[in-house]
Amino acid sequence: MIDFSYKNVSSSMVILKCIGPDRFFMERAIFPQEIFSSMAPEGSHLEIWGIESYGPNLEQRLRVSASKKEGPVAA
């Protein structure tokens, strides 16, 4: 498991979904300016969903990785 964090820099709530190997799944509402920290398996995918008047909107996709070569997940 790898530690990661995400900061919601927007002015509205977003939904963080983490999908990983071996049926790992986590979903959490993140409020504006909130910093969320957790652990996830190596290679998990983070999806950040915004809420629009017409429904959910995928805003970002990130990967949880311990490798320094990939961009950081922490915002």
PDB file of N, CA, C and O in Angstrom:
ATOM      1  N   MET A   1       0.844  -1.181   0.000  1.00  0.00           N
ATOM      2  CA  MET A   1       0.000   0.000   0.000  1.00  0.00           C
ATOM      3  C   MET A   1       0.891   1.248   0.000  1.00  0.00           C
ATOM      4  O   MET A   1       1.970   1.272   0.593  1.00  0.00           O
ATOM      5  N   ILE A   2       0.403   2.266  -0.679  1.00  0.00           N
ATOM      6  CA  ILE A   2       1.162   3.505  -0.831  1.00  0.00           C
ATOM      7  C   ILE A   2       0.330   4.660  -0.282  1.00  0.00           C
ATOM      8  O   ILE A   2      -0.865   4.759  -0.558  1.00  0.00           O
ATOM      9  N   ASP A   3       0.969   5.529   0.495  1.00  0.00           N
ATOM     10  CA  ASP A   3       0.308   6.739   0.982  1.00  0.00           C
ATOM     11  C   ASP A   3       0.114   7.709  -0.178  1.00  0.00           C
ATOM     12  O   ASP A   3       0.993   7.842  -1.029  1.00  0.00           O
ATOM     13  N   PHE A   4      -1.032   8.386  -0.216  1.00  0.00           N
ATOM     14  CA  PHE A   4      -1.250   9.445  -1.200  1.00  0.00           C
ATOM     15  C   PHE A   4      -2.134  10.505  -0.572  1.00  0.00           C
ATOM     16  O   PHE A   4      -2.802  10.263   0.433  1.00  0.00           O
ATOM     17  N   SER A   5      -2.130  11.676  -1.175  1.00  0.00           N
ATOM     18  CA  SER A   5      -3.031  12.733  -0.723  1.00  0.00           C
ATOM     19  C   SER A   5      -3.523  13.513  -1.930  1.00  0.00           C
ATOM     20  O   SER A   5      -2.873  13.561  -2.974  1.00  0.00           O
ATOM     21  N   TYR A   6      -4.682  14.120  -1.759  1.00  0.00           N
ATOM     22  CA  TYR A   6      -5.288  14.928  -2.816  1.00  0.00           C
ATOM     23  C   TYR A   6      -5.911  16.153  -2.170  1.00  0.00           C
ATOM     24  O   TYR A   6      -6.628  16.044  -1.176  1.00  0.00           O
ATOM     25  N   LYS A   7      -5.635  17.320  -2.739  1.00  0.00           N
ATOM     26  CA  LYS A   7      -6.248  18.554  -2.246  1.00  0.00           C
ATOM     27  C   LYS A   7      -7.234  19.064  -3.290  1.00  0.00           C
ATOM     28  O   LYS A   7      -6.883  19.237  -4.457  1.00  0.00           O
ATOM     29  N   ASN A   8      -8.454  19.301  -2.866  1.00  0.00           N
ATOM     30  CA  ASN A   8      -9.469  19.860  -3.748  1.00  0.00           C
ATOM     31  C   ASN A   8      -9.278  21.371  -3.792  1.00  0.00           C
ATOM     32  O   ASN A   8      -9.665  22.077  -2.860  1.00  0.00           O
ATOM     33  N   VAL A   9      -8.685  21.865  -4.871  1.00  0.00           N
ATOM     34  CA  VAL A   9      -8.416  23.293  -5.006  1.00  0.00           C
ATOM     35  C   VAL A   9      -9.578  24.040  -5.650  1.00  0.00           C
ATOM     36  O   VAL A   9      -9.522  25.260  -5.806  1.00  0.00           O
ATOM     37  N   SER A  10     -10.628  23.316  -6.024  1.00  0.00           N
ATOM     38  CA  SER A  10     -11.781  23.965  -6.651  1.00  0.00           C
ATOM     39  C   SER A  10     -12.682  24.594  -5.593  1.00  0.00           C
ATOM     40  O   SER A  10     -12.472  24.420  -4.393  1.00  0.00           O
ATOM     41  N   SER A  11     -13.682  25.321  -6.058  1.00  0.00           N
ATOM     42  CA  SER A  11     -14.623  25.972  -5.139  1.00  0.00           C
ATOM     43  C   SER A  11     -15.889  25.144  -4.923  1.00  0.00           C
ATOM     44  O   SER A  11     -16.848  25.617  -4.313  1.00  0.00           O
ATOM     45  N   SER A  12     -15.889  23.907  -5.427  1.00  0.00           N
ATOM     46  CA  SER A  12     -17.051  23.035  -5.224  1.00  0.00           C
ATOM     47  C   SER A  12     -16.605  21.637  -4.819  1.00  0.00           C
ATOM     48  O   SER A  12     -15.444  21.268  -4.994  1.00  0.00           O
ATOM     49  N   MET A  13     -17.537  20.866  -4.276  1.00  0.00           N
ATOM     50  CA  MET A  13     -17.240  19.508  -3.840  1.00  0.00           C
ATOM     51  C   MET A  13     -16.946  18.623  -5.051  1.00  0.00           C
ATOM     52  O   MET A  13     -17.533  18.796  -6.119  1.00  0.00           O
ATOM     53  N   VAL A  14     -16.027  17.670  -4.866  1.00  0.00           N
ATOM     54  CA  VAL A  14     -15.744  16.668  -5.889  1.00  0.00           C
ATOM     55  C   VAL A  14     -15.840  15.286  -5.248  1.00  0.00           C
ATOM     56  O   VAL A  14     -15.810  15.149  -4.025  1.00  0.00           O
ATOM     57  N   ILE A  15     -15.956  14.270  -6.095  1.00  0.00           N
ATOM     58  CA  ILE A  15     -15.970  12.883  -5.634  1.00  0.00           C
ATOM     59  C   ILE A  15     -14.671  12.226  -6.071  1.00  0.00           C
ATOM     60  O   ILE A  15     -14.344  12.234  -7.258  1.00  0.00           O
ATOM     61  N   LEU A  16     -13.931  11.660  -5.138  1.00  0.00           N
ATOM     62  CA  LEU A  16     -12.702  10.927  -5.428  1.00  0.00           C
ATOM     63  C   LEU A  16     -13.037   9.442  -5.441  1.00  0.00           C
ATOM     64  O   LEU A  16     -13.590   8.910  -4.478  1.00  0.00           O
ATOM     65  N   LYS A  17     -12.695   8.778  -6.544  1.00  0.00           N
ATOM     66  CA  LYS A  17     -12.857   7.326  -6.639  1.00  0.00           C
ATOM     67  C   LYS A  17     -11.476   6.730  -6.850  1.00  0.00           C
ATOM     68  O   LYS A  17     -10.719   7.187  -7.707  1.00  0.00           O
ATOM     69  N   CYS A  18     -11.152   5.717  -6.073  1.00  0.00           N
ATOM     70  CA  CYS A  18      -9.876   5.013  -6.191  1.00  0.00           C
ATOM     71  C   CYS A  18     -10.186   3.558  -6.533  1.00  0.00           C
ATOM     72  O   CYS A  18     -10.868   2.856  -5.786  1.00  0.00           O
ATOM     73  N   ILE A  19      -9.665   3.125  -7.683  1.00  0.00           N
ATOM     74  CA  ILE A  19      -9.922   1.776  -8.177  1.00  0.00           C
ATOM     75  C   ILE A  19      -8.578   1.080  -8.318  1.00  0.00           C
ATOM     76  O   ILE A  19      -7.707   1.553  -9.048  1.00  0.00           O
ATOM     77  N   GLY A  20      -8.401  -0.044  -7.621  1.00  0.00           N
ATOM     78  CA  GLY A  20      -7.124  -0.723  -7.615  1.00  0.00           C
ATOM     79  C   GLY A  20      -7.237  -2.207  -7.892  1.00  0.00           C
ATOM     80  O   GLY A  20      -8.328  -2.730  -8.123  1.00  0.00           O
ATOM     81  N   PRO A  21      -6.093  -2.882  -7.867  1.00  0.00           N
ATOM     82  CA  PRO A  21      -6.085  -4.328  -8.090  1.00  0.00           C
ATOM     83  C   PRO A  21      -6.772  -5.082  -6.953  1.00  0.00           C
ATOM     84  O   PRO A  21      -6.995  -4.539  -5.871  1.00  0.00           O
ATOM     85  N   ASP A  22      -7.099  -6.326  -7.219  1.00  0.00           N
ATOM     86  CA  ASP A  22      -7.732  -7.207  -6.226  1.00  0.00           C
ATOM     87  C   ASP A  22      -9.028  -6.616  -5.679  1.00  0.00           C
ATOM     88  O   ASP A  22      -9.312  -6.727  -4.486  1.00  0.00           O
ATOM     89  N   ARG A  23      -9.803  -5.997  -6.545  1.00  0.00           N
ATOM     90  CA  ARG A  23     -11.128  -5.444  -6.233  1.00  0.00           C
ATOM     91  C   ARG A  23     -11.090  -4.350  -5.170  1.00  0.00           C
ATOM     92  O   ARG A  23     -12.059  -4.164  -4.435  1.00  0.00           O
ATOM     93  N   PHE A  24      -9.974  -3.628  -5.088  1.00  0.00           N
ATOM     94  CA  PHE A  24      -9.874  -2.487  -4.173  1.00  0.00           C
ATOM     95  C   PHE A  24     -10.706  -1.339  -4.738  1.00  0.00           C
ATOM     96  O   PHE A  24     -10.595  -1.008  -5.919  1.00  0.00           O
ATOM     97  N   PHE A  25     -11.538  -0.733  -3.894  1.00  0.00           N
ATOM     98  CA  PHE A  25     -12.354   0.403  -4.313  1.00  0.00           C
ATOM     99  C   PHE A  25     -12.604   1.305  -3.116  1.00  0.00           C
ATOM    100  O   PHE A  25     -12.888   0.836  -2.014  1.00  0.00           O
ATOM    101  N   MET A  26     -12.492   2.611  -3.350  1.00  0.00           N
ATOM    102  CA  MET A  26     -12.778   3.594  -2.312  1.00  0.00           C
ATOM    103  C   MET A  26     -13.433   4.792  -2.991  1.00  0.00           C
ATOM    104  O   MET A  26     -13.044   5.176  -4.094  1.00  0.00           O
ATOM    105  N   GLU A  27     -14.419   5.375  -2.334  1.00  0.00           N
ATOM    106  CA  GLU A  27     -15.093   6.551  -2.871  1.00  0.00           C
ATOM    107  C   GLU A  27     -15.306   7.528  -1.727  1.00  0.00           C
ATOM    108  O   GLU A  27     -15.697   7.137  -0.627  1.00  0.00           O
ATOM    109  N   ARG A  28     -15.042   8.811  -1.997  1.00  0.00           N
ATOM    110  CA  ARG A  28     -15.120   9.804  -0.915  1.00  0.00           C
ATOM    111  C   ARG A  28     -15.479  11.168  -1.485  1.00  0.00           C
ATOM    112  O   ARG A  28     -14.957  11.560  -2.528  1.00  0.00           O
ATOM    113  N   ALA A  29     -16.359  11.888  -0.815  1.00  0.00           N
ATOM    114  CA  ALA A  29     -16.666  13.275  -1.165  1.00  0.00           C
ATOM    115  C   ALA A  29     -15.585  14.159  -0.551  1.00  0.00           C
ATOM    116  O   ALA A  29     -15.276  14.036   0.634  1.00  0.00           O
ATOM    117  N   ILE A  30     -15.012  15.046  -1.356  1.00  0.00           N
ATOM    118  CA  ILE A  30     -13.954  15.955  -0.894  1.00  0.00           C
ATOM    119  C   ILE A  30     -14.481  17.386  -1.029  1.00  0.00           C
ATOM    120  O   ILE A  30     -14.824  17.824  -2.127  1.00  0.00           O
ATOM    121  N   PHE A  31     -14.543  18.097   0.067  1.00  0.00           N
ATOM    122  CA  PHE A  31     -15.067  19.460   0.068  1.00  0.00           C
ATOM    123  C   PHE A  31     -14.005  20.456  -0.400  1.00  0.00           C
ATOM    124  O   PHE A  31     -12.816  20.136  -0.391  1.00  0.00           O
ATOM    125  N   PRO A  32     -14.420  21.662  -0.810  1.00  0.00           N
ATOM    126  CA  PRO A  32     -13.453  22.669  -1.282  1.00  0.00           C
ATOM    127  C   PRO A  32     -12.345  22.919  -0.258  1.00  0.00           C
ATOM    128  O   PRO A  32     -12.601  23.077   0.935  1.00  0.00           O
ATOM    129  N   GLN A  33     -11.119  22.948  -0.753  1.00  0.00           N
ATOM    130  CA  GLN A  33      -9.897  23.190   0.027  1.00  0.00           C
ATOM    131  C   GLN A  33      -9.553  22.074   1.010  1.00  0.00           C
ATOM    132  O   GLN A  33      -8.590  22.208   1.765  1.00  0.00           O
ATOM    133  N   GLU A  34     -10.302  20.990   1.023  1.00  0.00           N
ATOM    134  CA  GLU A  34     -10.006  19.855   1.903  1.00  0.00           C
ATOM    135  C   GLU A  34      -8.829  19.056   1.343  1.00  0.00           C
ATOM    136  O   GLU A  34      -8.698  18.897   0.129  1.00  0.00           O
ATOM    137  N   ILE A  35      -7.985  18.561   2.227  1.00  0.00           N
ATOM    138  CA  ILE A  35      -6.897  17.654   1.862  1.00  0.00           C
ATOM    139  C   ILE A  35      -7.270  16.274   2.372  1.00  0.00           C
ATOM    140  O   ILE A  35      -7.496  16.081   3.567  1.00  0.00           O
ATOM    141  N   PHE A  36      -7.332  15.312   1.454  1.00  0.00           N
ATOM    142  CA  PHE A  36      -7.691  13.942   1.800  1.00  0.00           C
ATOM    143  C   PHE A  36      -6.446  13.076   1.678  1.00  0.00           C
ATOM    144  O   PHE A  36      -5.779  13.102   0.644  1.00  0.00           O
ATOM    145  N   SER A  37      -6.123  12.314   2.708  1.00  0.00           N
ATOM    146  CA  SER A  37      -4.978  11.408   2.702  1.00  0.00           C
ATOM    147  C   SER A  37      -5.455   9.999   2.995  1.00  0.00           C
ATOM    148  O   SER A  37      -6.343   9.789   3.822  1.00  0.00           O
ATOM    149  N   SER A  38      -4.851   9.025   2.303  1.00  0.00           N
ATOM    150  CA  SER A  38      -5.227   7.631   2.500  1.00  0.00           C
ATOM    151  C   SER A  38      -4.109   6.742   1.968  1.00  0.00           C
ATOM    152  O   SER A  38      -3.021   7.215   1.641  1.00  0.00           O
ATOM    153  N   MET A  39      -4.396   5.456   1.889  1.00  0.00           N
ATOM    154  CA  MET A  39      -3.475   4.482   1.321  1.00  0.00           C
ATOM    155  C   MET A  39      -4.202   3.687   0.254  1.00  0.00           C
ATOM    156  O   MET A  39      -5.401   3.433   0.366  1.00  0.00           O
ATOM    157  N   ALA A  40      -3.458   3.288  -0.799  1.00  0.00           N
ATOM    158  CA  ALA A  40      -4.036   2.496  -1.886  1.00  0.00           C
ATOM    159  C   ALA A  40      -2.949   1.581  -2.436  1.00  0.00           C
ATOM    160  O   ALA A  40      -1.763   1.869  -2.273  1.00  0.00           O
ATOM    161  N   PRO A  41      -3.331   0.485  -3.085  1.00  0.00           N
ATOM    162  CA  PRO A  41      -2.346  -0.408  -3.691  1.00  0.00           C
ATOM    163  C   PRO A  41      -1.589   0.286  -4.835  1.00  0.00           C
ATOM    164  O   PRO A  41      -2.143   1.145  -5.521  1.00  0.00           O
ATOM    165  N   GLU A  42      -0.340  -0.090  -5.028  1.00  0.00           N
ATOM    166  CA  GLU A  42       0.478   0.411  -6.143  1.00  0.00           C
ATOM    167  C   GLU A  42      -0.272   0.222  -7.456  1.00  0.00           C
ATOM    168  O   GLU A  42      -0.835  -0.844  -7.705  1.00  0.00           O
ATOM    169  N   GLY A  43      -0.280   1.250  -8.291  1.00  0.00           N
ATOM    170  CA  GLY A  43      -0.913   1.163  -9.600  1.00  0.00           C
ATOM    171  C   GLY A  43      -2.403   1.463  -9.612  1.00  0.00           C
ATOM    172  O   GLY A  43      -3.038   1.358 -10.661  1.00  0.00           O
ATOM    173  N   SER A  44      -2.971   1.830  -8.482  1.00  0.00           N
ATOM    174  CA  SER A  44      -4.396   2.173  -8.448  1.00  0.00           C
ATOM    175  C   SER A  44      -4.641   3.442  -9.256  1.00  0.00           C
ATOM    176  O   SER A  44      -3.742   4.264  -9.437  1.00  0.00           O
ATOM    177  N   HIS A  45      -5.864   3.586  -9.735  1.00  0.00           N
ATOM    178  CA  HIS A  45      -6.258   4.761 -10.505  1.00  0.00           C
ATOM    179  C   HIS A  45      -7.172   5.625  -9.657  1.00  0.00           C
ATOM    180  O   HIS A  45      -8.109   5.130  -9.031  1.00  0.00           O
ATOM    181  N   LEU A  46      -6.889   6.934  -9.641  1.00  0.00           N
ATOM    182  CA  LEU A  46      -7.770   7.889  -8.977  1.00  0.00           C
ATOM    183  C   LEU A  46      -8.573   8.610 -10.044  1.00  0.00           C
ATOM    184  O   LEU A  46      -8.024   9.031 -11.063  1.00  0.00           O
ATOM    185  N   GLU A  47      -9.851   8.750  -9.816  1.00  0.00           N
ATOM    186  CA  GLU A  47     -10.704   9.547 -10.687  1.00  0.00           C
ATOM    187  C   GLU A  47     -11.325  10.640  -9.836  1.00  0.00           C
ATOM    188  O   GLU A  47     -11.832  10.376  -8.746  1.00  0.00           O
ATOM    189  N   ILE A  48     -11.283  11.870 -10.338  1.00  0.00           N
ATOM    190  CA  ILE A  48     -11.874  13.012  -9.658  1.00  0.00           C
ATOM    191  C   ILE A  48     -13.083  13.454 -10.472  1.00  0.00           C
ATOM    192  O   ILE A  48     -12.953  13.867 -11.624  1.00  0.00           O
ATOM    193  N   TRP A  49     -14.248  13.363  -9.864  1.00  0.00           N
ATOM    194  CA  TRP A  49     -15.511  13.683 -10.530  1.00  0.00           C
ATOM    195  C   TRP A  49     -16.088  14.961  -9.952  1.00  0.00           C
ATOM    196  O   TRP A  49     -16.258  15.081  -8.739  1.00  0.00           O
ATOM    197  N   GLY A  50     -16.390  15.914 -10.823  1.00  0.00           N
ATOM    198  CA  GLY A  50     -17.083  17.132 -10.425  1.00  0.00           C
ATOM    199  C   GLY A  50     -18.579  16.935 -10.604  1.00  0.00           C
ATOM    200  O   GLY A  50     -19.015  16.003 -11.280  1.00  0.00           O
ATOM    201  N   ILE A  51     -19.345  17.800 -10.008  1.00  0.00           N
ATOM    202  CA  ILE A  51     -20.796  17.713 -10.105  1.00  0.00           C
ATOM    203  C   ILE A  51     -21.289  18.941 -10.860  1.00  0.00           C
ATOM    204  O   ILE A  51     -21.144  20.071 -10.394  1.00  0.00           O
ATOM    205  N   GLU A  52     -21.870  18.706 -12.022  1.00  0.00           N
ATOM    206  CA  GLU A  52     -22.406  19.773 -12.854  1.00  0.00           C
ATOM    207  C   GLU A  52     -23.932  19.722 -12.809  1.00  0.00           C
ATOM    208  O   GLU A  52     -24.505  18.761 -12.294  1.00  0.00           O
ATOM    209  N   SER A  53     -24.579  20.731 -13.334  1.00  0.00           N
ATOM    210  CA  SER A  53     -26.047  20.767 -13.330  1.00  0.00           C
ATOM    211  C   SER A  53     -26.642  19.630 -14.159  1.00  0.00           C
ATOM    212  O   SER A  53     -27.769  19.204 -13.905  1.00  0.00           O
ATOM    213  N   TYR A  54     -25.893  19.137 -15.149  1.00  0.00           N
ATOM    214  CA  TYR A  54     -26.379  18.053 -16.011  1.00  0.00           C
ATOM    215  C   TYR A  54     -25.935  16.673 -15.534  1.00  0.00           C
ATOM    216  O   TYR A  54     -26.311  15.666 -16.133  1.00  0.00           O
ATOM    217  N   GLY A  55     -25.145  16.612 -14.471  1.00  0.00           N
ATOM    218  CA  GLY A  55     -24.703  15.333 -13.932  1.00  0.00           C
ATOM    219  C   GLY A  55     -23.215  15.326 -13.635  1.00  0.00           C
ATOM    220  O   GLY A  55     -22.570  16.372 -13.696  1.00  0.00           O
ATOM    221  N   PRO A  56     -22.656  14.157 -13.311  1.00  0.00           N
ATOM    222  CA  PRO A  56     -21.235  14.060 -12.971  1.00  0.00           C
ATOM    223  C   PRO A  56     -20.338  14.302 -14.187  1.00  0.00           C
ATOM    224  O   PRO A  56     -20.710  14.000 -15.320  1.00  0.00           O
ATOM    225  N   ASN A  57     -19.148  14.853 -13.928  1.00  0.00           N
ATOM    226  CA  ASN A  57     -18.186  15.172 -14.978  1.00  0.00           C
ATOM    227  C   ASN A  57     -16.791  14.717 -14.534  1.00  0.00           C
ATOM    228  O   ASN A  57     -16.293  15.173 -13.505  1.00  0.00           O
ATOM    229  N   LEU A  58     -16.160  13.822 -15.301  1.00  0.00           N
ATOM    230  CA  LEU A  58     -14.807  13.364 -14.973  1.00  0.00           C
ATOM    231  C   LEU A  58     -13.822  14.496 -15.228  1.00  0.00           C
ATOM    232  O   LEU A  58     -13.670  14.945 -16.364  1.00  0.00           O
ATOM    233  N   GLU A  59     -13.148  14.962 -14.169  1.00  0.00           N
ATOM    234  CA  GLU A  59     -12.243  16.105 -14.279  1.00  0.00           C
ATOM    235  C   GLU A  59     -10.777  15.708 -14.351  1.00  0.00           C
ATOM    236  O   GLU A  59     -10.001  16.363 -15.046  1.00  0.00           O
ATOM    237  N   GLN A  60     -10.380  14.653 -13.650  1.00  0.00           N
ATOM    238  CA  GLN A  60      -8.972  14.225 -13.627  1.00  0.00           C
ATOM    239  C   GLN A  60      -8.883  12.728 -13.488  1.00  0.00           C
ATOM    240  O   GLN A  60      -9.756  12.085 -12.905  1.00  0.00           O
ATOM    241  N   ARG A  61      -7.797  12.171 -14.041  1.00  0.00           N
ATOM    242  CA  ARG A  61      -7.409  10.788 -13.792  1.00  0.00           C
ATOM    243  C   ARG A  61      -5.948  10.812 -13.376  1.00  0.00           C
ATOM    244  O   ARG A  61      -5.109  11.424 -14.036  1.00  0.00           O
ATOM    245  N   LEU A  62      -5.658  10.137 -12.274  1.00  0.00           N
ATOM    246  CA  LEU A  62      -4.299  10.082 -11.729  1.00  0.00           C
ATOM    247  C   LEU A  62      -3.971   8.644 -11.378  1.00  0.00           C
ATOM    248  O   LEU A  62      -4.870   7.814 -11.244  1.00  0.00           O
ATOM    249  N   ARG A  63      -2.682   8.341 -11.228  1.00  0.00           N
ATOM    250  CA  ARG A  63      -2.253   6.999 -10.848  1.00  0.00           C
ATOM    251  C   ARG A  63      -1.469   7.076  -9.542  1.00  0.00           C
ATOM    252  O   ARG A  63      -0.636   7.965  -9.359  1.00  0.00           O
ATOM    253  N   VAL A  64      -1.741   6.143  -8.640  1.00  0.00           N
ATOM    254  CA  VAL A  64      -0.999   6.037  -7.387  1.00  0.00           C
ATOM    255  C   VAL A  64       0.263   5.240  -7.681  1.00  0.00           C
ATOM    256  O   VAL A  64       0.204   4.083  -8.098  1.00  0.00           O
ATOM    257  N   SER A  65       1.416   5.886  -7.453  1.00  0.00           N
ATOM    258  CA  SER A  65       2.692   5.238  -7.774  1.00  0.00           C
ATOM    259  C   SER A  65       3.774   5.698  -6.794  1.00  0.00           C
ATOM    260  O   SER A  65       3.805   6.855  -6.376  1.00  0.00           O
ATOM    261  N   ALA A  66       4.654   4.770  -6.442  1.00  0.00           N
ATOM    262  CA  ALA A  66       5.786   5.097  -5.594  1.00  0.00           C
ATOM    263  C   ALA A  66       6.963   5.593  -6.414  1.00  0.00           C
ATOM    264  O   ALA A  66       7.930   6.111  -5.856  1.00  0.00           O
ATOM    265  N   SER A  67       6.897   5.441  -7.730  1.00  0.00           N
ATOM    266  CA  SER A  67       7.979   5.830  -8.634  1.00  0.00           C
ATOM    267  C   SER A  67       8.132   7.341  -8.667  1.00  0.00           C
ATOM    268  O   SER A  67       7.143   8.067  -8.764  1.00  0.00           O
ATOM    269  N   LYS A  68       9.356   7.812  -8.587  1.00  0.00           N
ATOM    270  CA  LYS A  68       9.625   9.249  -8.666  1.00  0.00           C
ATOM    271  C   LYS A  68       9.591   9.747 -10.116  1.00  0.00           C
ATOM    272  O   LYS A  68       9.558  10.956 -10.346  1.00  0.00           O
ATOM    273  N   LYS A  69       9.597   8.835 -11.096  1.00  0.00           N
ATOM    274  CA  LYS A  69       9.582   9.229 -12.508  1.00  0.00           C
ATOM    275  C   LYS A  69       8.220   9.746 -12.940  1.00  0.00           C
ATOM    276  O   LYS A  69       8.146  10.585 -13.838  1.00  0.00           O
ATOM    277  N   GLU A  70       7.147   9.273 -12.332  1.00  0.00           N
ATOM    278  CA  GLU A  70       5.812   9.712 -12.673  1.00  0.00           C
ATOM    279  C   GLU A  70       5.480  10.967 -11.874  1.00  0.00           C
ATOM    280  O   GLU A  70       6.065  11.220 -10.821  1.00  0.00           O
ATOM    281  N   GLY A  71       4.536  11.747 -12.389  1.00  0.00           N
ATOM    282  CA  GLY A  71       4.126  12.965 -11.707  1.00  0.00           C
ATOM    283  C   GLY A  71       3.524  12.644 -10.356  1.00  0.00           C
ATOM    284  O   GLY A  71       2.956  11.568 -10.173  1.00  0.00           O
ATOM    285  N   PRO A  72       3.638  13.557  -9.407  1.00  0.00           N
ATOM    286  CA  PRO A  72       3.095  13.308  -8.068  1.00  0.00           C
ATOM    287  C   PRO A  72       1.578  13.314  -8.075  1.00  0.00           C
ATOM    288  O   PRO A  72       0.958  14.042  -8.850  1.00  0.00           O
ATOM    289  N   VAL A  73       0.988  12.514  -7.223  1.00  0.00           N
ATOM    290  CA  VAL A  73      -0.455  12.465  -7.080  1.00  0.00           C
ATOM    291  C   VAL A  73      -0.908  13.583  -6.158  1.00  0.00           C
ATOM    292  O   VAL A  73      -1.981  14.155  -6.348  1.00  0.00           O
ATOM    293  N   ALA A  74      -0.093  13.895  -5.162  1.00  0.00           N
ATOM    294  CA  ALA A  74      -0.475  14.918  -4.207  1.00  0.00           C
ATOM    295  C   ALA A  74      -0.599  16.260  -4.917  1.00  0.00           C
ATOM    296  O   ALA A  74       0.277  16.644  -5.691  1.00  0.00           O
ATOM    297  N   ALA A  75      -1.680  16.964  -4.654  1.00  0.00           N
ATOM    298  CA  ALA A  75      -1.887  18.264  -5.293  1.00  0.00           C
ATOM    299  C   ALA A  75      -1.712  19.365  -4.275  1.00  0.00           C
ATOM    300  O   ALA A  75      -1.845  20.542  -4.610  1.00  0.00           O
TER     301      ALA A  75
END
